[in-house]
């Protein structure tokens, strides 16, 4: 029997470090599938690229063992199809699923369709799901409410920072206001402050006592 998976929600402005954080979490993943709208994972991590529905189905059918696949959708309307494929693939064997630019593909009310199935049922199969978005208020409440870990990078605006602090019961001064610094809020309510460092082009996390700058 597989242990339950985790739902990790990474929030932050463009270039704040939210995607690099996810990359630190899935670097060693043996079975990885990414909704790679911008092609970032394929370019930086050498994932196998699948473009179009037929290519994704063929790639997943062949991937009975270790595989690292980035899906480049031809349209954002393919997100439901991607989630159905991700759910079925992760049922075969434990997998890590990354969904980038989530706000463009879901709504801010409740996880629905195949995305809702993936979020609510996928964890039972040991699936680790990484949801990435720029603004917390633009994604569905199912992700925010059920996340195992919420990774908070620098928001775009003070209003965005106030929203995050309010909905999670944080102090505004907990929210980093500098790139590559981030706060992990765990389901246990534990707060961990970290910063990104790089060895060459490879990101890794270090714990820090305080951020260089916070919202106030």
C-alpha positions as CSV (number, residue, x, y, z in Angstrom):
1,X,0.0,0.0,0.0
2,X,1.4,3.4,-1.0
3,X,1.7,6.2,1.5
4,X,-0.5,9.2,0.8
5,X,0.9,11.8,-1.5
6,X,1.2,15.5,-0.8
7,X,-0.2,18.6,-2.4
8,X,2.3,21.5,-2.6
9,X,1.1,25.0,-3.6
10,X,3.8,27.4,-4.7
11,X,2.7,31.1,-4.9
12,X,4.6,34.1,-6.0
13,X,5.3,36.8,-8.6
14,X,7.1,36.1,-11.8
15,X,10.8,35.4,-11.2
16,X,10.3,35.3,-7.4
17,X,11.5,31.7,-7.1
18,X,8.2,29.7,-7.0
19,X,9.2,27.5,-10.0
20,X,12.8,27.1,-8.8
21,X,11.3,25.9,-5.5
22,X,9.3,23.2,-7.2
23,X,12.4,22.2,-9.2
24,X,14.3,21.5,-6.0
25,X,11.5,19.2,-4.9
26,X,11.2,17.1,-8.1
27,X,14.8,17.0,-9.2
28,X,15.2,13.4,-8.2
29,X,11.7,12.2,-9.2
30,X,11.8,9.0,-11.2
31,X,8.3,9.4,-12.6
32,X,7.5,13.1,-13.3
33,X,4.8,14.6,-15.5
34,X,4.6,18.4,-16.0
35,X,2.0,20.7,-17.5
36,X,4.8,22.8,-19.0
37,X,3.1,25.7,-20.6
38,X,6.3,27.8,-21.0
39,X,8.6,24.9,-21.8
40,X,10.7,25.7,-18.8
41,X,11.1,22.3,-17.3
42,X,12.0,20.7,-20.7
43,X,14.6,23.3,-21.4
44,X,16.3,23.3,-18.0
45,X,15.9,19.7,-16.9
46,X,16.0,17.7,-20.1
47,X,12.6,16.2,-19.8
48,X,11.1,14.2,-22.7
49,X,8.8,16.6,-24.6
50,X,5.3,15.5,-25.7
51,X,3.3,18.0,-27.9
52,X,-0.3,17.2,-28.7
53,X,-2.7,14.7,-27.2
54,X,-1.6,11.7,-29.3
55,X,2.1,12.3,-28.3
56,X,1.2,12.4,-24.6
57,X,-0.8,9.3,-24.8
58,X,2.0,7.4,-26.6
59,X,4.6,8.7,-24.1
60,X,2.6,7.6,-21.1
61,X,1.7,4.3,-22.5
62,X,5.4,3.5,-23.1
63,X,6.4,4.9,-19.6
64,X,5.7,1.8,-17.5
65,X,8.9,2.5,-15.5
66,X,10.9,5.7,-14.7
67,X,10.0,8.6,-17.0
68,X,10.2,12.4,-16.9
69,X,7.8,14.0,-19.3
70,X,6.9,17.6,-20.1
71,X,3.7,18.2,-21.9
72,X,3.5,21.3,-24.1
73,X,-0.2,21.9,-24.7
74,X,-1.4,23.4,-28.0
75,X,-4.2,25.0,-26.1
76,X,-5.0,25.7,-22.4
77,X,-8.2,23.9,-23.0
78,X,-6.2,20.6,-23.0
79,X,-5.7,20.9,-19.2
80,X,-8.6,18.6,-18.4
81,X,-7.2,16.0,-20.8
82,X,-3.8,16.4,-19.2
83,X,-5.2,15.9,-15.7
84,X,-7.1,12.8,-16.7
85,X,-3.9,11.3,-18.2
86,X,-1.9,12.3,-15.1
87,X,-4.4,10.7,-12.7
88,X,-4.5,7.4,-14.7
89,X,-0.7,7.3,-15.0
90,X,-0.1,8.0,-11.3
91,X,-2.5,5.1,-10.4
92,X,-0.2,2.7,-12.2
93,X,2.8,3.7,-10.1
94,X,3.7,6.6,-7.8
95,X,4.4,9.8,-9.7
96,X,5.0,13.5,-9.2
97,X,2.7,15.8,-11.2
98,X,3.5,19.5,-11.7
99,X,0.9,22.0,-12.9
100,X,2.4,25.4,-13.9
101,X,0.4,28.6,-14.5
102,X,-2.6,27.0,-12.8
103,X,-4.7,30.2,-12.8
104,X,-4.9,30.2,-16.6
105,X,-6.5,26.7,-16.5
106,X,-8.7,26.6,-13.4
107,X,-11.1,28.9,-11.6
108,X,-11.1,30.5,-8.2
109,X,-14.1,28.7,-6.8
110,X,-13.6,24.9,-6.5
111,X,-11.4,22.3,-8.2
112,X,-13.6,20.8,-10.9
113,X,-13.4,18.3,-13.7
114,X,-10.3,16.0,-14.0
115,X,-8.3,18.5,-12.0
116,X,-10.7,18.1,-9.1
117,X,-10.3,14.3,-9.4
118,X,-6.5,14.5,-9.5
119,X,-6.5,16.8,-6.4
120,X,-9.0,14.9,-4.3
121,X,-8.3,11.3,-5.3
122,X,-4.7,11.3,-6.6
123,X,-3.1,11.7,-3.2
124,X,-4.6,8.4,-2.1
125,X,-2.3,6.7,-4.7
126,X,0.8,8.4,-3.4
127,X,0.8,11.1,-6.1
128,X,2.6,14.3,-5.2
129,X,1.0,17.3,-6.9
130,X,2.7,20.6,-7.3
131,X,0.4,23.5,-8.1
132,X,2.1,26.8,-9.2
133,X,0.4,30.2,-9.5
134,X,1.3,33.9,-9.3
135,X,-1.6,35.0,-7.2
136,X,-3.3,32.9,-4.5
137,X,-6.7,34.4,-5.0
138,X,-6.7,33.3,-8.6
139,X,-6.7,29.6,-7.9
140,X,-9.4,27.3,-6.6
141,X,-10.1,27.0,-2.9
142,X,-9.6,23.2,-2.9
143,X,-5.9,23.7,-3.5
144,X,-5.5,26.4,-0.9
145,X,-7.5,24.6,1.7
146,X,-6.1,21.1,1.2
147,X,-2.4,21.9,0.6
148,X,0.1,19.9,2.6
149,X,2.6,22.7,2.1
150,X,2.1,26.2,0.9
151,X,5.3,27.8,-0.4
152,X,5.0,31.6,-0.4
153,X,7.4,33.7,-2.5
154,X,7.4,37.4,-3.0
155,X,3.8,38.5,-4.0
156,X,3.2,41.0,-6.8
157,X,1.7,43.7,-4.5
158,X,1.0,44.5,-0.9
159,X,-2.7,43.7,-1.5
160,X,-1.6,40.2,-2.6
161,X,0.5,39.8,0.5
162,X,-2.4,41.0,2.7
163,X,-4.7,38.4,1.1
164,X,-2.2,35.5,1.7
165,X,-1.6,36.6,5.3
166,X,-5.3,37.0,6.0
167,X,-6.5,33.6,4.5
168,X,-3.6,31.7,6.2
169,X,-3.6,33.5,9.5
170,X,-0.1,34.9,9.1
171,X,1.4,38.2,10.0
172,X,2.0,40.5,7.1
173,X,5.7,40.7,8.2
174,X,5.9,36.9,7.6
175,X,5.6,37.4,3.9
176,X,8.9,37.9,2.0
177,X,9.3,41.0,-0.1
178,X,12.5,39.9,-1.9
179,X,13.1,37.4,-4.7
180,X,14.4,33.9,-3.9
181,X,13.3,34.0,-0.3
182,X,10.2,32.0,0.7
183,X,8.1,30.8,3.6
184,X,6.8,27.3,3.7
185,X,3.6,27.0,5.7
186,X,2.9,23.3,6.5
187,X,-0.5,21.7,7.2
188,X,0.6,21.4,10.8
189,X,0.9,25.2,10.9
190,X,4.7,25.0,11.1
191,X,6.4,27.9,9.4
192,X,9.9,27.4,7.8
193,X,11.8,30.3,6.3
194,X,14.1,29.4,3.4
195,X,16.1,31.0,0.6
196,X,17.3,29.7,-2.8
197,X,20.9,29.2,-3.5
198,X,22.5,27.9,-6.7
199,X,25.4,25.5,-7.5
200,X,26.0,26.4,-11.1
201,X,22.4,26.6,-12.5
202,X,21.1,24.1,-10.0
203,X,18.8,25.6,-7.2
204,X,18.8,24.3,-3.7
205,X,17.2,25.4,-0.4
206,X,18.7,26.7,2.8
207,X,17.0,27.6,6.0
208,X,17.3,31.2,7.1
209,X,16.5,32.9,10.4
210,X,15.1,36.1,8.8
211,X,14.3,37.4,5.3
212,X,16.3,40.3,3.9
213,X,13.0,42.2,3.4
214,X,9.4,41.6,4.4
215,X,6.1,43.4,3.8
216,X,5.1,45.8,6.6
